[in-house]
Amino acid sequence: MDSFWVAIAALFLATVVAGAAAADDAQLLEEFRAAVPNQAAFRGWSGGAGACRFPGAGCQSGRLTSLSLAGVPLNADFRTVAATLLQLSSVEVLSLRGANISGALAATGRVVCGSKLQALDLSGNAALRGSVADVAALAGACGELKTLNLSGDAVGAAKVDGGGDLGFASLDSLDLSNNKITGDSDLRWMVGAGVGAVRWLDLSFNRISGAFPEFTNCSGLQYLDMSSNLIVDEVSGGVLSDCRGLKVLNLSFNHFAGEFPPDIAGLASLKALNISNNNFSGELPTDAFTGLQQLTALSLSFNHFNSSIPDSVASLPELEQLDLSSNTFSGSIPSSLCQDPNSKLHLLYLQNNYLSGGIPDAISNCTKLVSLDLSLNCINGSIPTSLGELRNLHDLILWQNELEGEIPSSLSSILELEHLILDYNGLTGSIPPELAKCTKLNWISLASNRLSGPIPPWLGKLSNLAILKLSNNSFSGPIPPELGDCQSLVWLDLNSNQLNGSIPKELANQSGKMTVGLIIGRPYVYLRNDELSSECRGKGSLLEFTSIRPDDLSRMPSKKLCNFTRMYVGSTEYTFNKNGSMIFLDLSFNQLDSLIPKELGSMYYLMIMNLGHNLLSGAIPPELAEAKKLAVLDLSHNQLEGPIPNSFSTLSLSEINLSNNLLNGTIPELGSLATFPKSQYENNSGLCGFPLPQCEHNTLKSSDDHQSHRRQASVAGSIAMALLFSLFCIFGLVIIAIESKKRKLKNEEASTSRDIYIDSRSHSGTMISNWRLSSTNALSINLAAFEKPLQNLTLADLVEATNGFHNDCQIGSGGFGDVYKAQLKDGKIVAIKKLIHVSGQGDREFTAEMETIGKIKHRNLVALLGYCKVGDERLLVYDYMKFGSLEDVLHDPDFGDDNNLVGWVKQHAKLKITDVFDPELLKEDPTLELELLEHLQIARACLEDRPSRRPTMLKVMTMFKEIQAGSMVESKTSSAATGSIDEGGFGVLDMPLKEAKEEKD
């Protein structure tokens, strides 16, 4: 009986305590709510509502056990969090991920966490700062804490000052990835503070450098990720010898050198090892993997390991993923690979090595294989028919080898096959009709082989087919109209075959019917050909690009790969909202002899169209201009007739080639057509206008001016009467003109105007140059103005406002002319730029360029108010803006006697280009140098002396996007750009790769 009352009393006491705790938690939440600047997140809640009704609260049996405010923009200081939320008595899990928490972690030294708190997520708060010692102190203040996530904060931004409770030992999981931990002192301090006792430790994406420290007391450590840091030197013996329990070790993307780390051989519990993207070299020890029988994932890619692949690697029994790509392994593929019929291997990457011999039949035993990549090796022989046994295979990638024979029809048994990439081999025969069964095919690439026969119409039934590349073979016959039924086809390259007949208008049937959210599941590289040699055909090569360095493309024989000056790297998801269509169409170097179908203009997103080097005839359809995204158009070396459609003026073309046809008429003046070199229009006997020689007026005829020269005798009398009346009118006009000229001369004499000659001797200052106005008429020329008209402003006003362009009014000088400050009669201050004489630019080109620039309005551009031209002189009038220190920089004597910043930079480009960078930019992060070089290359290209060599704004924007995405050619493949077709989808480096490398060095 006594025990009954004792239980009742205990239950009553527990209820009272729980009620008190709930009230305390509600009070702490009320204090937190009151202290947070963003009150909108807690609208409608007050302490009286109870803790369980607080936004993001999770309760069990009426007790607050979890609280998640992840993603809520609290804008709170960490001191507020420490004084309230950390002290919640019953909360076990607290998440403030990405909640805009700021301030210093050091504030935790004055608080005590709730006794139940086991998991704390403060990740994604970039303004939350502190040292690794502060992290240890936080762990010590929360004695029951097991999981602490500070990923994406600013840990390491403060100096380690030692002291504090060494709280790492109590943690089970610590995530400090993507922070600012630098050098090796922070890491050594952590190791000394017991971080090795943590079971799960993530220090990836920091700035840890120096040598790899010796981990001690780490027998419980199972997961260690130190990838993407700056650690150098070798991994010497003994540094990981105490960590016998390690199951996952990731040291990728560092600067490790030397031989394979010796301690790894003793980590018998290891399941996943990744040391890729380092500078390890030498042979793999034959016994290095004999003790790693539990290994399921091994990545040694992007190193410099050589010799043959050890059997101890190939025979690992639990292995599921093996990536040895981008090394210098040689010899044959190990015969022990896939010997076990129960092999668990589902990913095998051996590409970009120097492997030789044939493909072992034993690979067919690895029936769980999903991805097989043996590309860029020296593998010979035929493709084994036994590969058809790999029923789960998605990727069969064998490009750039020495394979011969036919494509096995047995591959049709692989119903899951998505990517069949066999380019640059010596394959013969035709495309097996049995492959029609592989309905999931997404990428078929068979270019640069010796394949023949017709292109099979059944390809049009592959609803997932996005890339079809059959170029540089001997395919013959017509292009199947059925290809237009492919609702996912974005890339069609059939160049350099023996195709004949017409271009099917049905190719455009897929336009507007594209699959939404289409994904090309493999990384790619598009190499833009330089087109300088006759052997270099097509607009470029699209290559699958998993685990391959851009520099390794030099290994490809020149006869197989054209020289290229640009390289686009990426992995693209196309998100067509409407009007989806093909983006690349290359049918060049065939024997197509039809008209160009006007329907091709309905391909709204088409960016590259190459129909050159065929036998096409007829007129160029004006409807092609409806392909609004078109950037590259090549119709050269055909038999096209008639004029260039005026509708082409609406296209934002970066390249066009219409040479070697039978075109006639005037090259349209509007748009970008007149900006291309004459070589793009040459060998058209009837074509004229800039950049070709000007048209003779008596021979100009438009396509609409074909007149019948037949005249009826009955109208001859009417014509005679009309001529007599016209002569009478002309006689009257001549008399009026003579009288007007007399009055005008009298007025000019009365105003005592004279020819004006401005000379340095006329003023106390000096002139930049002598400037002659040939007559008083020049002074009366009005300026062409834009949105902000310069009322009745004439050239004479500008001469007066600058005191004859006197040196005292000069505020700057550059490679394109001098700039003067001028105050107009109405008091307005403007800047006048007097351009240097540019030979070869006529009035029409200058006017067109100025009209375009004047319409551009942007907050970062100084507005062009107007312009005028007098003889060879060109004047631009801008809004005047004082740029403070920028003016001082432009007049710095270090830029040369002529204060020419552009010339100064170009001169340094011939010496040491990095000298042009402000050293302050590189102090905090020296790795910025490559990015700065990339921006500088774009700037240099835009300032080319010859306008024809400058990139278009389309190219410039593409290059900037590529830099932003971090996938320039020097970047690692894993950071390849991802984009949508609306954003361009490509990254580009518009310069020779050799030059890029030398510039970086």
Steps between C-alpha positions, in 0.01 A plus 500: 500500500786732587655440155174606336503836674868541425428451126211746515723757671775447245254541212362816658849639551597418138187675375576808704862505381395452135245777531761731648746409224237569234430836655871579508537402134204719403659789688833449318321488167316821586833669582647376171201624301523842659872531423483394134477786245281298264169477685306383194618143552320476836185695424207366701705329771551607859633331811150423618443275201757256630832376367345230284318760288821691423580497123722202417442328834482123536351347814456157656256445784459874535876555530703714256762262356607666174502845345575580135526855371705396196477749216311760704677839460530578871784755466589426861828528692645180638496647851121497482504136394743405776292675768169345395476212254815319614358487853168336413486227760330220309608562139709219352533630142544870409539613136580858403640410159509798264318727746726807463663457840798732546750597766772313686496146636717623789182608679436134593755518779242666723208260448398144571302294250185309583573159643315316224659667195662236281499647148570864407494622137639850445610443140454747218543814711784675321523784753541267799867518584746357747810289540534127532560561872156664516353188341663287766363733768151471356524121504620518861212729603250249360617191688247260346551626144576223252451665160625851415465645149672831421540445125500814286567741786811711568686275740871569487453871441610571857840420652541184705580617852499165678328428827138403543345165573637243258151383404582312178535171683128488582390555139396218272477712181662834410448676168726801438497477121497810280645734761814712526735272688844589366861385522590197705499655849120484534497132407790412732323681783185297433692173498657597832157589635374149441320535169631156406251351743209621286342219302394712199725798403453719192762772435454521122497823300721704730845653449700255706856492370842376600578139577251235606502478884532183701159398633523360852243331724282446194405136543131598497525715185300338220439781250765758404445744213778751433436548130530831317769657715856611426695226676837430341793264541486126549278303736781355704481177691342506844262794455194274481632186663288555814178537299440129455123542506484729194230396255495807274810705408475788253818699423403603145562841342812591694865530399635176645810367329723199530411133494184323611449574876647201688261516799199426280606139455440443872146643514324165485155646575514743207193491273551815290831660398525813284840660438418632154610835356840519665858459386568147622737312272699180463386142492216363707650247745379153409412424863346840581145369468528142616388598850213720382252224434200708615565778248187585297607827332849592377591818312860576402413716198686814391839403638820378337507133596674286240589139421229237468183467706570254786292183520449579869284794392310318228412207728361691800189292584266774630594766245204687349672809357847509347634824352861495379447756222741773395826343611775343292419132556621276220483136408182304451178505697560248785371152423392468864244778455147358517622141532250451780158438342348657811694824456332802657676750272257748349735786400828446315695807384837430336492782245786732414790265561733308270336159523544268205388156386140393460189529714490182714196278451497458879356851537167346401504324840449837666129483433426779747704753296310823439781714357806383300748757370820390325540806277825675406722194519676280246261204520478299179314206356124483467217578738421166670156366423489383863443860611138437410479306828531826695124545521518781759749713306406866445831632366725331244777753430792384286595808294858566383643151489615271220190282484411334170228284358126548512277622778365176658129449453503331843506846658128510425452277805602790724155652527614750765771647275492881493843611376671324209818699431745336260658798314854506364559132436525290184155339512350380171167375373163659562294588805340171614122514453460301822602809700147628440408295807710730721223756536666684791796619292579864581841552336619318187843608386671303222702777336839457333477131420464320166131424527286492187152430371186707547407683818224281648153661516421319826721751681200732480310272737747553784304747710790558743768556235664838570834472317556328167853536368585302184747740341815407304388161379379368164127499558308541175148551373247756619457647845203317655205739550413288803777671698256787540290275722770495771344721764821522702755556222711810572822407317510359147840472335511320165786695340763344272311204361361414155141595564297622204152613411311771682508644849173368644269778613374246752813557709318799644199290605644462850502877554259595776457138603823455693511304823491739796788462746716300261831396658815396320630271767871511416751786524606622157755719329433680172815591307448782252708436186729770369397411139840606370590175328314319224506179705317669787131457434187588688450762765644298785518175692282397792677256732390314811727634770483309827826499697717643223728800524471753216877478453466132421323580175847557356538122503247468222652464152478820299343312213208416725461828688522841338691783660266704714506843656201479727367245736159476664469279807181412679222267600173645391138466598280654235189657648295596196187681608370532145620484142767248597716394208834373382799717596768357267452395138800413280434345159809641332737322259240276342330494159163647592349668196163646596363835602545603864169425671345814647368284782848493659427852620248360747787353704480781752798392714731400215841653575725344233386421144761374254377405153823594324685300233198342335315554171212703640329739260226760489453804721582524869162483678429819697320277751835375633516823700216367716761282672561781749781328692711441190862600565699310235376465142702340220346467155829531310613297197157433354309630197266737680358792302326830562557757774581465867161532673450829682346298782853383591560848643294396804734214593772534765755302303852442626609324180368483146645355180317547170807487277533303178140514382313685223350769724431853376373834626607714792615365835238633748638797693307449823581253772830315522540396136731789412733425791642177359816479287463497124625141483158392626335642188762455229457314171142611448526683170187711547541588868613849605497742792712521810724312575516423126550781247219752488221441253482705181177698508412433142521127558321476835187292488303348785310178477175694490603733214474261207310713248360412167668719234208468266340838426180558307512755221176652629677655804784668306314828474433505874868456572596789275257732674632396839860573397407849377327580828800372700742727310282799579504417873877450506557838336294669773686321778839609362397866512382461863825329599717778353312769691523302827874456465550875453314576822696237689838637388400846617404367842830312534702808409304705753583254776873522404535123507823362368662163450620387840848363557587407858871492569703453814656841449161670544475422870707498812463127535586227255278303270495124459475550125426761238139494388363669194135569418480542127215749495249691704237249393670238716442709810127499445469122493252381762583204722296186462341445841314222679259491794645815660510743205772764492284788388638669190852398596746551215862424440581867565355464849737211572801692372410794721423286806843333483689820415592349166568160657770654713730290712368668817160340436639152443409254776615172350667321214467146375567272209196632312535873556508792744226605743415863583282652768263761359239735644222581254317830478214372713746407776489126438833319547580236241798290398606517136707221352695589188577172326822429322477457125391145425587405145255283317190603696256685280220735597241226478681262733569775753140620495361148538734429792413826677127450452530160662712619794277801560198280556673294768412612852652330802586612851864402450542683169553873453220624277593604147307822440596566141765497230607675185741447214684765301726370228731255671417628849270306735363653821300325772313686777444317831350577835781632719572284804788559739658170587717624794807284536451353153611827343815490708566145387458593135757777543748285690838545328557124531258459211739670262546846363172493311292388801368212293380227733406263216838535333675453833316172563569374148868578544512302823326213325826457308701501823341376821125533477435442873672831577185684394301361794466695822699291753227563759265281297729199539601542863200324651456237232789434257279253313311796353784550253359256244155659517653846459696376200179372346331838542807675363499284189141604431588867552798471264283337235243782526775760450647350185610769257322332213121494556464175307706320763295621797248255648132575478309573819344156467848348527596734783193410705562132434860531620396687814241234580764234455734670744216537749414133467864412568546269202768663287738255344745521788225407750448142599230305324299454816424870504363500146236759431133423528256725324180517305457570133345834590829599660715385217586166652865514402822613656765639267865593492555711191874458455745225405549254783876519464486874552278454804747264662799719425314801636432317823862392533 
